[in-house]
Amino acid sequence: MRTDPHQHLDAAGAWDRTYLESLIREDYERCHPDDTLDDLKRRASFSKEDRGLLRDWLAVAAARAAAACTAKASPPR
């Protein structure tokens, strides 16, 4: 999934960011067994590559959240 490098997911509130992180934490740590999401967040403050990786993972989380909202809003068929 490609993301816009100028997309600002930081504009979300702290609660929103915490929720999005909860959606991806387990998957990220399973894909990166020697790393944690908190480590990635820390490195993202000074590494362009890690900032991009974190942005991509948060975009996945936002897509999951949107899909969940759509599924709840859609009446069962």
Buried (B, 14 or more C-beta within 10 A) or exposed (E): EEBEEEEEBEEBEEEBBEEBBEBBBEBBBEEBEEEEBEEBBEBBEEEEEBBEBBBBBBBBBBEBBEEEEEEEEEEEE
